[in-house]
Amino acid sequence: MNTIDGPMKIQPINQQPISSVEPSEGSQFSKDLLQAIQDTNEATKKADEEGVKALIGNGSPHEAMIALTEAELKFRMMTQARNKLVEAYREVMRMNM
C-alpha cells in the first residue's frame, strides 16, 4: 500500500521544446496535429509579448487584444480536437472484439 509522508512535491515538467518531437514518416495526421500545436504555442507567445508591450506603453492595446483573442481561439480549437480524440479512443476501447 502506498502512503504519502509529508507534503507532496510536484516534479517539474521536462522543458523539451515541442519542435524536437518528430512524427514518423507517412503520418500526415501526426504532422498536422504537431503543426496545430506549434501554431497554438506561437500564438500564445505572441499574445504574451503583445500584452507586455501594451502594459509598458510600447504597443497598442488593440493589437494585444487581437493577439489574445487569436490565441484563445486556437487554444479552444485544440481543446475541442483533444476532446474528440479522447472520445474516439474511448469508443474504440468499448468495442467488443
SVG drawing of the C-alpha trace seen along z (x, -y; Angstrom):
<svg xmlns="http://www.w3.org/2000/svg" viewBox="-19 -54 34 64">
<polyline fill="none" stroke="black" stroke-width="0.4" points="0.0,0.0 1.4,-3.4 1.3,-6.2 2.4,-9.8 4.6,-11.1 4.6,-14.8 3.6,-17.3 3.6,-16.1 6.2,-17.6 5.4,-18.4 8.0,-17.4 8.8,-20.0 7.8,-19.2 10.6,-18.4 11.2,-21.6 11.8,-19.8 10.7,-22.0 7.8,-20.9 9.7,-21.2 12.1,-18.4 9.2,-15.8 9.2,-14.3 6.3,-12.3 7.1,-9.1 7.2,-9.4 4.0,-9.0 1.8,-10.1 0.1,-13.2 -2.3,-13.3 0.6,-13.4 2.3,-16.1 -0.9,-18.2 -1.5,-17.8 2.0,-18.8 1.7,-21.8 -1.5,-22.9 0.1,-22.5 3.1,-24.6 0.8,-27.3 -1.1,-27.4 2.1,-27.7 3.4,-30.5 0.0,-32.4 0.2,-32.2 3.8,-33.5 2.8,-36.4 -0.2,-37.2 2.1,-37.4 4.6,-39.6 1.8,-42.0 0.3,-42.1 3.6,-43.1 4.2,-45.7 0.8,-47.2 1.3,-47.3 4.6,-49.1 3.3,-51.5 5.3,-50.3 2.4,-48.6 -1.2,-49.1 -3.9,-47.7 -5.9,-46.8 -3.0,-44.6 -2.7,-43.0 -6.5,-42.1 -6.3,-40.8 -3.4,-38.6 -5.1,-37.4 -8.3,-36.6 -6.4,-34.7 -4.5,-32.6 -7.8,-31.9 -9.5,-30.7 -6.6,-28.4 -6.5,-27.1 -10.2,-26.4 -9.9,-24.6 -7.0,-22.4 -9.1,-21.6 -12.0,-20.5 -9.7,-18.4 -8.3,-16.8 -11.8,-16.1 -12.8,-14.4 -9.7,-12.3 -10.3,-11.1 -13.9,-10.4 -12.9,-8.4 -10.3,-6.5 -12.9,-5.6 -15.3,-4.5 -12.7,-2.1 -11.9,-0.8 -15.6,0.0 -15.8,2.1 -16.2,5.9 -13.8,8.0"/>
</svg>
